[in-house]
Amino acid sequence: MEDVVFHPIGVIHSSYKETKNTPIQPASGMGVSGSVENFPEYVEGLQDIEGFSHLILIYHFNRSSGYKLKVKPFLDENLHGVFSTRAPFRPNPIGLSVVKLISRNKNILEIENIDILDGTPLFDIKPFVPDFDAVENVKISWVTKLKNKISNTLND
């Protein structure tokens, strides 16, 4: 199979310069502001984005190196398969966060609920649409017992 190559369309800016004390998920970063700087050649693709309240950001875990197929995620002491976690140390270090869109000024999107390190390369933006993205009868495996800890947990 051929290699797949992605090129960043922008860069994500936040107050988080290192992984320590960074929220572990957007729910842990509620109200935390940041911005998405889209490269000029992609600005036309932002047309109509202001009509959405939330966006899905797909980005590169560019400070993650290597991976393990079994990881001990935050909030749990047990090993789990990496694909049943959101750990950044993955075979393809791709991150995904749903953030709140506050405003757009040309190529800059002001956002909230950010859990992403400053300088993270952005691969794509998709609008969050509840009718497309919400599902019913969801099971969340080992995370069930930890749900109440997520909203206030930072990276150690």
DSSP file with accessible surface (Angstrom, degrees, kcal/mol):
  #  RESIDUE AA STRUCTURE BP1 BP2  ACC     N-H-->O    O-->H-N    N-H-->O    O-->H-N    TCO  KAPPA ALPHA  PHI   PSI    X-CA   Y-CA   Z-CA
    1    1 A M              0   0  233      0, 0.0     2,-0.1     0, 0.0     0, 0.0   0.000 360.0 360.0 360.0 140.8    0.0    0.0    0.0
    2    2 A E        -     0   0  177      1,-0.1     2,-0.1     0, 0.0     0, 0.0  -0.354 360.0-101.3 -72.5 151.7    1.2    3.5   -0.8
    3    3 A D        -     0   0  151     -2,-0.1     2,-0.5     1,-0.0    -1,-0.1  -0.399  30.9-134.3 -66.2 149.2    2.1    6.0    1.9
    4    4 A V        -     0   0  111     -2,-0.1     2,-0.5     2,-0.0    -1,-0.0  -0.924  19.2-160.9-106.8 131.0   -0.4    8.7    2.5
    5    5 A V        -     0   0  103     -2,-0.5     2,-0.4     2,-0.0    -2,-0.0  -0.953   4.6-167.6-118.4 128.3    0.9   12.2    2.8
    6    6 A F        -     0   0  118     -2,-0.5   117,-0.0     0, 0.0    -2,-0.0  -0.885   6.0-156.3-110.6 147.5   -0.9   15.1    4.5
    7    7 A H        -     0   0  134     -2,-0.4    -2,-0.0   116,-0.1     0, 0.0  -0.985  28.4-110.6-121.4 130.2    0.0   18.7    4.3
    8    8 A P        -     0   0   50      0, 0.0   115,-0.2     0, 0.0     3,-0.1  -0.251  18.1-163.0 -58.8 144.0   -1.2   21.1    7.0
    9    9 A I  S    S-     0   0   28    113,-3.0    30,-2.7     1,-0.2     2,-0.3   0.407  71.6 -29.3-101.3  -4.6   -3.8   23.7    6.1
   10   10 A G  E     -AB  38 122A   0    112,-1.0   112,-2.6    28,-0.3     2,-0.4  -0.971  65.8 -94.7 178.0-168.7   -3.0   25.8    9.1
   11   11 A V  E     -AB  37 121A  26     26,-2.4    26,-3.0    -2,-0.3     2,-0.4  -0.987  24.6-131.3-138.6 143.6   -1.8   25.9   12.7
   12   12 A I  E     -AB  36 120A   0    108,-2.8   107,-2.4    -2,-0.4   108,-0.8  -0.811  20.3-158.1 -97.2 134.5   -3.6   25.8   16.0
   13   13 A H  E     +A   35   0A  57     22,-3.4    22,-2.5    -2,-0.4     2,-0.3  -0.934  23.0 148.2-115.1 136.9   -2.6   28.4   18.7
   14   14 A S        -     0   0   10     -2,-0.4    20,-0.1    20,-0.2   104,-0.1  -0.926  57.6-104.7-151.4 175.2   -3.3   28.0   22.4
   15   15 A S  S    S+     0   0   82     18,-0.5     2,-0.8    -2,-0.3   102,-0.1   0.531  90.4 101.8 -82.5  -4.2   -1.8   28.9   25.7
   16   16 A Y        +     0   0   37    100,-0.4   102,-3.3     1,-0.2    -2,-0.2  -0.706  38.7 167.4 -88.5 109.4   -0.5   25.4   26.1
   17   17 A K        +     0   0  137     -2,-0.8     2,-0.3   100,-0.2    -1,-0.2   0.626  68.1  23.0 -94.4 -19.6    3.2   25.3   25.3
   18   18 A E  S    S-     0   0  126      2,-0.3    -1,-0.1     1,-0.1   100,-0.1  -0.948  83.1-108.1-143.0 163.1    3.8   21.8   26.8
   19   19 A T  S >  S+     0   0   74     -2,-0.3     3,-2.0     2,-0.1   136,-0.3   0.833  87.3 100.2 -65.9 -31.7    1.8   18.7   27.5
   20   20 A K  T 3  S+     0   0  111      1,-0.3    -2,-0.3   136,-0.2   136,-0.2  -0.313  97.1   5.6 -59.7 130.8    1.9   19.2   31.3
   21   21 A N  T 3  S+     0   0   91    134,-3.0    -1,-0.3     1,-0.3   135,-0.1   0.628  94.1 137.0  68.6  17.6   -1.3   20.7   32.6
   22   22 A T    <   -     0   0    7     -3,-2.0   133,-3.3   133,-0.1    -1,-0.3  -0.754  65.8-100.5 -86.7 139.0   -3.0   20.6   29.2
   23   23 A P  B     -G  154   0B   5      0, 0.0   131,-0.2     0, 0.0     6,-0.1  -0.292  23.6-138.0 -56.6 145.1   -6.7   19.4   29.3
   24   24 A I  S    S+     0   0   23    129,-1.6   130,-0.1   126,-0.2    91,-0.1   0.655  82.9   4.9 -83.2 -14.0   -7.0   15.8   28.3
   25   25 A Q  S >> S-     0   0   40    128,-0.3     3,-1.7   125,-0.2     4,-0.7  -0.964  85.6 -96.5-156.1 163.2  -10.1   16.4   26.1
   26   26 A P  G >4 S+     0   0   17      0, 0.0     3,-1.4     0, 0.0     6,-0.2   0.868 122.5  62.4 -55.7 -33.3  -12.1   19.4   25.0
   27   27 A A  G >4 S+     0   0   45      1,-0.3     3,-0.6     2,-0.2    87,-0.1   0.786 102.0  51.5 -63.9 -24.5  -14.5   18.8   27.9
   28   28 A S  G <4 S+     0   0   15     -3,-1.7    -1,-0.3     1,-0.2    86,-0.1   0.599 109.1  51.5 -83.7 -13.1  -11.5   19.4   30.3
   29   29 A G  G X< S+     0   0    1     -3,-1.4     3,-2.4    -4,-0.7    84,-0.6   0.000  75.1 160.6-112.6  28.0  -10.8   22.7   28.6
   30   30 A M  T <  S+     0   0  126     -3,-0.6     3,-0.1     1,-0.3    -3,-0.1  -0.253  73.1   8.2 -55.3 127.8  -14.2   24.2   28.7
   31   31 A G  T 3  S+     0   0   44      1,-0.3     2,-0.4    69,-0.0    -1,-0.3   0.323  92.0 134.9  84.6  -7.2  -14.0   28.0   28.2
   32   32 A V    <   -     0   0   36     -3,-2.4    82,-1.3    -6,-0.2    81,-1.0  -0.623  47.9-139.5 -79.0 127.3  -10.3   27.9   27.3
   33   33 A S  E     + C   0 112A  72     -2,-0.4   -18,-0.5    79,-0.2     2,-0.3  -0.528  34.1 144.1 -89.7 154.1   -9.7   30.1   24.3
   34   34 A G  E     - C   0 111A  10     77,-2.1    77,-2.5    -2,-0.2     2,-0.3  -0.896  31.1-124.9-162.9-171.6   -7.4   29.5   21.3
   35   35 A S  E     -AC  13 110A  20    -22,-2.5   -22,-3.4    -2,-0.3     2,-0.5  -0.985   4.5-138.4-148.5 158.8   -7.3   30.2   17.6
   36   36 A V  E     -AC  12 109A   0     73,-2.6    73,-2.6    -2,-0.3     2,-0.7  -0.987  15.8-158.3-118.5 118.5   -6.9   28.4   14.3
   37   37 A E  E     -AC  11 108A  66    -26,-3.0   -26,-2.4    -2,-0.5     2,-0.4  -0.891  10.5-158.5 -98.1 110.1   -4.7   30.2   11.8
   38   38 A N  E     -A   10   0A   2     69,-2.8   -28,-0.3    -2,-0.7     5,-0.1  -0.744  25.5-109.7 -88.7 136.5   -5.6   28.9    8.3
   39   39 A F    >   -     0   0   62    -30,-2.7     3,-2.6    -2,-0.4     4,-0.4  -0.341  31.5-111.9 -65.2 145.0   -3.0   29.4    5.6
   40   40 A P  G >  S+     0   0   99      0, 0.0     3,-1.4     0, 0.0     4,-0.4   0.818 113.4  62.5 -51.6 -36.3   -3.9   32.0    3.1
   41   41 A E  G 3  S+     0   0  132      1,-0.3     3,-0.1     2,-0.1     4,-0.1   0.640 106.5  46.6 -69.0  -7.2   -4.3   29.6    0.2
   42   42 A Y  G X  S+     0   0   91     -3,-2.6     3,-1.1   -33,-0.2     4,-0.3   0.385  79.4 100.9-111.8   2.6   -7.2   27.9    2.1
   43   43 A V  G X  S+     0   0   37     -3,-1.4     3,-2.5    -4,-0.4     4,-0.2   0.882  74.9  62.1 -58.1 -40.2   -9.2   30.9    3.2
   44   44 A E  G >  S+     0   0  171     -4,-0.4     3,-1.5     1,-0.3    -1,-0.3   0.841  95.0  63.5 -56.2 -30.7  -11.8   30.5    0.4
   45   45 A G  G <  S+     0   0   71     -3,-1.1    -1,-0.3     1,-0.3    -2,-0.2   0.594  89.2  69.1 -71.1  -9.1  -12.6   27.1    2.0
   46   46 A L  G X   +     0   0    7     -3,-2.5     3,-2.3    -4,-0.3     4,-0.3   0.496  67.9 132.5 -86.8  -3.2  -13.8   28.9    5.2
   47   47 A Q  T <  S+     0   0  132     -3,-1.5    -3,-0.0     1,-0.3     0, 0.0  -0.222  78.4   6.3 -52.8 131.8  -16.9   30.4    3.4
   48   48 A D  T >  S+     0   0  110      1,-0.1     3,-1.4     3,-0.0    -1,-0.3   0.401  90.4 120.8  76.6   1.7  -20.0   29.9    5.5
   49   49 A I  G X   +     0   0   19     -3,-2.3     3,-2.1     1,-0.3    -2,-0.1   0.816  60.6  72.3 -65.9 -26.1  -18.1   28.5    8.5
   50   50 A E  G 3  S+     0   0  102     -4,-0.3    -1,-0.3     1,-0.3    -3,-0.1   0.711  84.3  69.1 -62.3 -19.0  -19.5   31.3   10.7
   51   51 A G  G <  S+     0   0   73     -3,-1.4     2,-0.4     2,-0.0    -1,-0.3   0.514  87.4  80.3 -78.3  -2.4  -22.9   29.6   10.6
   52   52 A F    <   -     0   0   76     -3,-2.1     3,-0.1     1,-0.1    77,-0.1  -0.854  61.7-159.2-107.7 140.4  -21.7   26.7   12.7
   53   53 A S  S    S+     0   0   74     -2,-0.4    48,-2.9    75,-0.2     2,-0.3   0.770  78.9  32.5 -85.0 -27.3  -21.3   26.8   16.5
   54   54 A H  E     -D  100   0A  56     74,-0.4    74,-2.3    46,-0.3     2,-0.3  -0.971  65.2-162.5-135.3 148.9  -18.9   23.9   16.7
   55   55 A L  E     -DE  99 127A   0     44,-2.6    44,-2.7    -2,-0.3     2,-0.6  -0.934  18.3-132.7-128.6 150.7  -16.1   22.5   14.6
   56   56 A I  E     -DE  98 126A  21     70,-3.8    70,-2.3    -2,-0.3     2,-0.5  -0.919  24.6-159.3-100.7 119.6  -14.2   19.3   14.4
   57   57 A L  E     -DE  97 125A   0     40,-3.2    40,-2.0    -2,-0.6     2,-0.5  -0.884   4.7-164.5-101.2 131.2  -10.5   19.9   14.1
   58   58 A I  E     +DE  96 124A  34     66,-2.5    65,-2.7    -2,-0.5    66,-2.0  -0.974  25.9 158.1-115.9 124.4   -8.3   17.1   12.8
   59   59 A Y  E     -DE  95 122A   7     36,-2.2    36,-3.3    -2,-0.5     2,-0.5  -0.856  41.7 -95.3-144.6 172.6   -4.6   17.6   13.5
   60   60 A H  E     -D   94   0A  61     61,-2.2     2,-2.5    -2,-0.3    34,-0.2  -0.822  22.0-138.3 -98.7 125.6   -1.2   16.1   13.9
   61   61 A F    >   +     0   0   46     32,-3.0     3,-1.7    -2,-0.5    33,-0.1  -0.523  36.9 172.6 -73.9  74.5    0.1   15.1   17.3
   62   62 A N  T 3   +     0   0   60     -2,-2.5    -1,-0.2     1,-0.3    32,-0.0   0.613  69.0  51.6 -71.5  -9.6    3.4   16.5   16.2
   63   63 A R  T 3  S+     0   0  116     -3,-0.1     2,-0.4     2,-0.0    -1,-0.3   0.315  88.1  99.1-106.7   9.0    5.0   16.2   19.6
   64   64 A S    <   -     0   0   22     -3,-1.7     2,-0.4    29,-0.1     3,-0.0  -0.783  54.7-169.1 -93.1 133.9    4.1   12.5   20.0
   65   65 A S        -     0   0   99     -2,-0.4    -3,-0.0    24,-0.0    -2,-0.0  -0.990  48.1 -14.1-129.5 132.9    6.9   10.1   19.1
   66   66 A G        -     0   0   56     -2,-0.4     2,-0.3    25,-0.1    24,-0.1  -0.023  69.0-124.7  71.6 178.2    6.5    6.4   18.7
   67   67 A Y        -     0   0  129     22,-0.1     2,-0.4    -3,-0.0    23,-0.2  -0.982   8.3-147.4-155.3 163.7    3.5    4.3   19.8
   68   68 A K        -     0   0  150     21,-1.0    14,-0.1    -2,-0.3     3,-0.0  -0.991  15.8-143.0-132.7 142.3    2.4    1.4   21.9
   69   69 A L  S    S+     0   0  102     -2,-0.4    13,-2.5     1,-0.1     2,-0.4   0.712  95.7  48.0 -79.7 -17.3   -0.5   -0.9   21.0
   70   70 A K  E    S+H   81   0C 133     11,-0.3     2,-0.3    12,-0.1    11,-0.2  -0.990  76.0 172.0-121.5 128.2   -1.3   -1.2   24.8
   71   71 A V  E     -H   80   0C  16      9,-2.9     9,-2.6    -2,-0.4    16,-0.0  -0.939  36.3-130.9-133.9 157.3   -1.5    2.1   26.8
   72   72 A K        -     0   0  123     -2,-0.3     7,-0.2     7,-0.2     3,-0.1  -0.910  37.5-153.2-105.1 102.5   -2.5    3.2   30.2
   73   73 A P    >   -     0   0   16      0, 0.0     3,-1.5     0, 0.0     5,-0.1  -0.251  27.5 -82.1 -74.1 164.6   -4.8    6.2   29.5
   74   74 A F  T 3  S+     0   0   71      1,-0.2     3,-0.1   -50,-0.1    81,-0.1  -0.290 115.7  26.7 -56.8 150.9   -5.4    9.1   31.8
   75   75 A L  T 3  S+     0   0   42      1,-0.1     2,-0.3    -3,-0.1    -1,-0.2   0.397 112.7  76.0  77.1  -3.5   -8.0    8.4   34.5
   76   76 A D    <   -     0   0   12     -3,-1.5    -1,-0.1     1,-0.1    67,-0.0  -0.996  58.8-157.0-141.1 147.7   -7.4    4.7   34.5
   77   77 A E  S    S+     0   0  148     -2,-0.3     2,-0.3     2,-0.1    -1,-0.1   0.428  70.3  91.0 -98.8  -2.6   -4.7    2.4   35.9
   78   78 A N  S    S-     0   0   84     -5,-0.1     2,-0.2     1,-0.0    -2,-0.1  -0.673  78.8-112.7 -98.7 150.9   -5.4   -0.5   33.5
   79   79 A L        +     0   0  113     -2,-0.3     2,-0.3    -7,-0.2    -7,-0.2  -0.575  37.7 178.6 -76.8 141.4   -3.8   -1.2   30.1
   80   80 A H  E     -H   71   0C  30     -9,-2.6    -9,-2.9    -2,-0.2     2,-0.1  -0.961  39.3 -88.4-137.7 156.2   -6.1   -0.9   27.1
   81   81 A G  E >   -H   70   0C  31     -2,-0.3     3,-2.6   -11,-0.2   -11,-0.3  -0.422  39.8-122.5 -62.7 137.6   -5.6   -1.3   23.3
   82   82 A V  G >  S+     0   0    1    -13,-2.5     3,-1.6     1,-0.3     5,-0.3   0.840 111.1  60.6 -55.1 -31.7   -4.6    2.1   21.9
   83   83 A F  G 3  S+     0   0  149    -14,-0.3    -1,-0.3     1,-0.3    -2,-0.1   0.573  99.4  56.3 -78.2  -4.5   -7.5    2.1   19.5
   84   84 A S  G <  S+     0   0   61     -3,-2.6    -1,-0.3    58,-0.0     2,-0.3   0.135 109.9  54.5-105.1  17.4   -9.9    2.0   22.5
   85   85 A T  S <  S-     0   0   11     -3,-1.6   -13,-0.0     2,-0.1    -4,-0.0  -0.826  78.5-127.2-133.8 176.9   -8.3    5.2   23.9
   86   86 A R        +     0   0  166     -2,-0.3    10,-0.1     9,-0.0    -3,-0.1   0.036  54.8 148.6-113.3  24.4   -7.6    8.7   22.7
   87   87 A A        -     0   0   15     -5,-0.3    -2,-0.1     1,-0.1   -16,-0.0  -0.257  49.9-134.5 -58.0 144.0   -4.0    8.5   23.7
   88   88 A P  S    S+     0   0   40      0, 0.0     2,-1.5     0, 0.0    -1,-0.1   0.671  86.6  86.9 -78.2 -15.9   -1.7   10.6   21.4
   89   89 A F        +     0   0   94      4,-0.1   -21,-1.0   -25,-0.0    -2,-0.1  -0.652  64.7 142.3 -89.3  87.1    1.0    7.9   21.0
   90   90 A R        -     0   0   44     -2,-1.5   -24,-0.1   -23,-0.2   -21,-0.1  -0.834  68.2-107.9-126.0 159.1   -0.6    6.1   18.0
   91   91 A P  S    S+     0   0   44      0, 0.0   -25,-0.1     0, 0.0    -1,-0.1   0.890 123.3  27.8 -55.8 -38.3    0.7    4.4   14.8
   92   92 A N  S    S-     0   0  120      2,-0.1     2,-2.6    -3,-0.0   -25,-0.0  -0.931  91.3-142.5-120.6 102.6   -0.7    7.5   13.0
   93   93 A P        +     0   0   32      0, 0.0   -32,-3.0     0, 0.0     2,-0.5  -0.345  43.4 150.5 -73.4  75.1   -0.6   10.4   15.4
   94   94 A I  E     -D   60   0A  71     -2,-2.6     2,-0.3   -34,-0.2   -34,-0.2  -0.909  27.1-160.5-109.5 129.5   -3.8   12.1   14.4
   95   95 A G  E     -D   59   0A   2    -36,-3.3   -36,-2.2    -2,-0.5     2,-0.4  -0.750   4.9-164.8-108.0 158.4   -5.9   14.1   16.9
   96   96 A L  E     +D   58   0A  89     -2,-0.3     2,-0.4   -38,-0.2   -38,-0.2  -0.991  11.0 171.3-143.5 128.8   -9.5   15.1   16.8
   97   97 A S  E     -D   57   0A   1    -40,-2.0   -40,-3.2    -2,-0.4     2,-0.6  -0.999  26.8-140.9-139.4 140.8  -11.2   17.7   18.9
   98   98 A V  E     +D   56   0A  49     -2,-0.4     2,-0.3   -42,-0.2   -42,-0.2  -0.902  34.0 178.1 -98.5 120.2  -14.7   19.3   18.8
   99   99 A V  E     -D   55   0A   0    -44,-2.7   -44,-2.6    -2,-0.6     2,-0.5  -0.831  31.5-109.4-122.3 160.6  -14.3   23.0   19.7
  100  100 A K  E     -DF  54 112A  84     12,-2.2    12,-2.0    -2,-0.3     2,-0.6  -0.773  28.0-136.1 -90.7 129.4  -16.7   25.9   19.9
  101  101 A L  E     + F   0 111A  15    -48,-2.9    10,-0.2    -2,-0.5     3,-0.1  -0.769  26.1 173.8 -86.0 123.4  -16.4   28.5   17.2
  102  102 A I  E     -     0   0A  81      8,-3.1     2,-0.3    -2,-0.6     9,-0.2   0.857  59.6 -32.4 -94.5 -47.8  -16.5   32.1   18.6
  103  103 A S  E     - F   0 110A  55      7,-1.4     7,-2.7     2,-0.0     2,-0.4  -0.986  47.0-128.6-164.9 168.5  -15.7   34.2   15.5
  104  104 A R  E     - F   0 109A  64     -2,-0.3     2,-0.4     5,-0.2     5,-0.2  -0.997  13.7-178.3-129.2 134.3  -13.9   34.4   12.3
  105  105 A N  E >   - F   0 108A 111      3,-2.8     3,-2.3    -2,-0.4     2,-0.4  -0.891  66.9 -66.6-130.2  98.0  -11.6   37.2   11.1
  106  106 A K  T 3  S-     0   0  159     -2,-0.4   -60,-0.0     1,-0.3    -1,-0.0  -0.391 122.8  -5.8  58.0-109.2  -10.4   36.5    7.6
  107  107 A N  T 3  S+     0   0   39     -2,-0.4   -69,-2.8    -3,-0.1     2,-0.5   0.398 118.5  90.4 -96.9   5.3   -8.2   33.4    8.0
  108  108 A I  E <   -CF  37 105A  41     -3,-2.3    -3,-2.8   -71,-0.2     2,-0.5  -0.883  55.1-164.5-108.5 127.3   -8.3   33.3   11.8
  109  109 A L  E     -CF  36 104A   0    -73,-2.6   -73,-2.6    -2,-0.5     2,-0.5  -0.940  11.8-147.7-106.8 122.2  -10.9   31.3   13.7
  110  110 A E  E     +CF  35 103A  81     -7,-2.7    -8,-3.1    -2,-0.5    -7,-1.4  -0.803  29.1 177.6 -87.2 130.7  -11.3   32.2   17.4
  111  111 A I  E     -CF  34 101A   2    -77,-2.5   -77,-2.1    -2,-0.5     2,-0.3  -0.834  19.7-153.0-132.3 166.2  -12.3   29.0   19.3
  112  112 A E  E     +CF  33 100A  52    -12,-2.0   -12,-2.2    -2,-0.3   -79,-0.2  -0.901  68.4  47.9-134.0 167.1  -13.0   27.8   22.8
  113  113 A N  S    S+     0   0   16    -81,-1.0     2,-0.3   -84,-0.6   -83,-0.2   0.879  75.2 173.4  70.1  46.7  -12.9   24.5   24.7
  114  114 A I        +     0   0    0    -82,-1.3    -1,-0.2   -85,-0.5   -89,-0.1  -0.637  30.2 169.9 -95.1 140.5   -9.4   23.8   23.4
  115  115 A D        +     0   0   18     -2,-0.3     2,-0.4   -93,-0.1    -1,-0.1  -0.074  48.2 110.9-130.7  29.2   -7.2   20.9   24.5
  116  116 A I        -     0   0    4   -103,-0.1  -100,-0.4   -90,-0.0     3,-0.1  -0.871  67.7-112.8-118.1 140.9   -4.5   21.3   21.8
  117  117 A L    >   -     0   0   20     -2,-0.4     3,-1.4     1,-0.1  -100,-0.2  -0.360  41.6 -95.4 -70.7 147.5   -0.9   22.4   22.2
  118  118 A D  T 3  S+     0   0   37   -102,-3.3  -105,-0.2     1,-0.2    -1,-0.1  -0.345 109.4  25.2 -60.9 135.7    0.3   25.7   20.6
  119  119 A G  T 3  S+     0   0   26   -107,-2.4    -1,-0.2     1,-0.3  -106,-0.2   0.543  80.8 156.5  87.4   8.3    1.8   25.2   17.2
  120  120 A T  E <   -B   12   0A   4     -3,-1.4  -108,-2.8  -108,-0.8    -1,-0.3  -0.500  45.9-117.6 -70.7 128.7   -0.1   22.0   16.3
  121  121 A P  E     -B   11   0A  24      0, 0.0   -61,-2.2     0, 0.0     2,-0.5  -0.479  25.4-140.0 -68.1 133.1   -0.4   21.5   12.6
  122  122 A L  E     +BE  10  59A   0   -112,-2.6  -113,-3.0   -63,-0.2  -112,-1.0  -0.820  22.4 178.3 -97.4 128.8   -4.0   21.4   11.4
  123  123 A F  E     -     0   0A  34    -65,-2.7     2,-0.3    -2,-0.5   -64,-0.2   0.785  63.4 -11.9 -95.4 -37.1   -5.0   18.9    8.7
  124  124 A D  E     - E   0  58A  62    -66,-2.0   -66,-2.5     2,-0.0     2,-0.4  -0.995  47.4-144.8-162.8 159.3   -8.7   19.6    8.3
  125  125 A I  E     + E   0  57A  24     -2,-0.3   -68,-0.2   -68,-0.2   -70,-0.0  -0.998  19.2 179.2-129.9 133.9  -11.8   21.3    9.7
  126  126 A K  E     - E   0  56A  95    -70,-2.3   -70,-3.8    -2,-0.4     2,-0.2  -0.986  31.6-111.5-131.9 145.6  -15.3   19.9    9.5
  127  127 A P  E     - E   0  55A  56      0, 0.0     2,-0.6     0, 0.0   -72,-0.2  -0.525  28.1-125.2 -73.6 140.9  -18.5   21.4   10.9
  128  128 A F        -     0   0   62    -74,-2.3   -74,-0.4    -2,-0.2   -75,-0.2  -0.803  31.9-179.5 -84.3 122.2  -20.1   19.6   13.8
  129  129 A V    >>  -     0   0   28     -2,-0.6     4,-2.8     1,-0.1     3,-1.7  -0.955  20.9-152.4-126.2 107.9  -23.7   18.7   12.9
  130  130 A P  H 3> S+     0   0   75      0, 0.0     4,-2.6     0, 0.0    -1,-0.1   0.863  96.5  55.7 -52.0 -39.2  -25.6   16.9   15.6
  131  131 A D  H 34 S+     0   0  155      1,-0.2    -3,-0.0     2,-0.2     0, 0.0   0.775 118.0  35.6 -65.8 -24.4  -27.9   15.2   13.1
  132  132 A F  H <4 S+     0   0  170     -3,-1.7    -1,-0.2     1,-0.0    -4,-0.0   0.803 127.2  34.9 -90.1 -37.4  -24.8   13.8   11.4
  133  133 A D  H  < S+     0   0   68     -4,-2.8     2,-0.3     2,-0.0    -2,-0.2   0.614  94.1  89.3-101.1 -17.1  -22.6   13.2   14.4
  134  134 A A     <  -     0   0   68     -4,-2.6     2,-0.3    -5,-0.3     0, 0.0  -0.648  51.8-174.5 -86.6 140.8  -24.9   12.1   17.3
  135  135 A V        -     0   0  108     -2,-0.3     3,-0.3     0, 0.0     2,-0.2  -0.921  15.9-129.5-129.1 158.6  -25.7    8.5   17.8
  136  136 A E  S    S+     0   0  169     -2,-0.3     0, 0.0     1,-0.2     0, 0.0  -0.664  80.3  26.0-105.7 162.9  -28.1    6.7   20.1
  137  137 A N  S    S-     0   0  156     -2,-0.2     2,-0.3     1,-0.2    -1,-0.2   0.923  79.7-174.6  54.8  50.8  -27.5    3.8   22.5
  138  138 A V        -     0   0   89     -3,-0.3     2,-0.4     2,-0.0    -1,-0.2  -0.582  15.5-157.9 -81.2 136.0  -23.8    4.5   22.9
  139  139 A K        -     0   0  195     -2,-0.3    -1,-0.0     1,-0.1     0, 0.0  -0.923   6.5-171.8-108.4 139.0  -21.6    2.2   24.9
  140  140 A I    >>  -     0   0   63     -2,-0.4     3,-1.9     1,-0.3     4,-0.6   0.009  18.5-155.8-125.1  30.9  -18.3    3.6   26.3
  141  141 A S  G >4 S+     0   0   93      1,-0.3     3,-1.5     2,-0.2     4,-0.3   0.091  73.3   0.7  41.9-129.6  -16.6    0.5   27.6
  142  142 A W  G >4 S+     0   0   36      1,-0.3     3,-0.6     2,-0.1    -1,-0.3   0.676 123.2  71.3 -66.5 -16.8  -14.0    1.1   30.3
  143  143 A V  G X> S+     0   0   37     -3,-1.9     3,-2.2     1,-0.2     4,-0.7   0.757  75.7  84.4 -73.7 -20.2  -14.7    4.9   30.3
  144  144 A T  G X< S+     0   0   84     -3,-1.5     3,-1.0    -4,-0.6     4,-0.2   0.885  89.3  48.4 -49.3 -47.3  -18.1    4.4   31.9
  145  145 A K  G <4 S+     0   0  134     -3,-0.6    -1,-0.3    -4,-0.3    -2,-0.1   0.603 114.4  47.5 -73.4  -7.6  -16.7    4.3   35.5
  146  146 A L  G X> S+     0   0    9     -3,-2.2     3,-2.3    -4,-0.2     4,-0.7   0.409  72.8 110.8-112.9   0.0  -14.6    7.5   34.8
  147  147 A K  G X< S+     0   0  127     -3,-1.0     3,-0.9    -4,-0.7     4,-0.5   0.827  76.2  55.1 -50.1 -39.1  -17.1    9.8   33.2
  148  148 A N  G 34 S+     0   0  155      1,-0.2    -1,-0.3    -4,-0.2     4,-0.1   0.636 104.1  55.7 -74.2 -11.1  -17.3   12.2   36.2
  149  149 A K  G X4 S+     0   0  111     -3,-2.3     3,-0.9     1,-0.1    -1,-0.2   0.643  87.2  79.0 -92.1 -16.9  -13.5   12.8   36.2
  150  150 A I  G X< S+     0   0   40     -3,-0.9     3,-1.4    -4,-0.7  -126,-0.2   0.893  81.0  62.1 -64.9 -41.5  -13.1   14.0   32.6
  151  151 A S  G 3  S+     0   0   78     -4,-0.5  -121,-0.3     1,-0.3    -1,-0.2   0.659 114.3  31.1 -68.2 -13.6  -14.3   17.6   32.9
  152  152 A N  G <  S+     0   0  120     -3,-0.9     2,-0.5    -4,-0.1    -1,-0.3   0.104  89.7 115.9-131.1  28.1  -11.6   18.6   35.3
  153  153 A T    <   -     0   0   27     -3,-1.4  -129,-1.6    -4,-0.1  -128,-0.3  -0.845  39.6-170.1-106.6 130.9   -8.6   16.5   34.4
  154  154 A L  B     -G   23   0B  82     -2,-0.5     2,-0.1  -131,-0.2  -134,-0.1  -0.800  34.9 -90.5-112.6 158.7   -5.3   17.9   33.1
  155  155 A N              0   0   33   -133,-3.3  -134,-3.0    -2,-0.3  -133,-0.1  -0.387 360.0 360.0 -65.3 137.6   -2.3   16.1   31.6
  156  156 A D              0   0  142   -136,-0.2  -136,-0.2  -135,-0.1    -1,-0.1   0.285 360.0 360.0-103.5 360.0    0.3   15.2   34.1
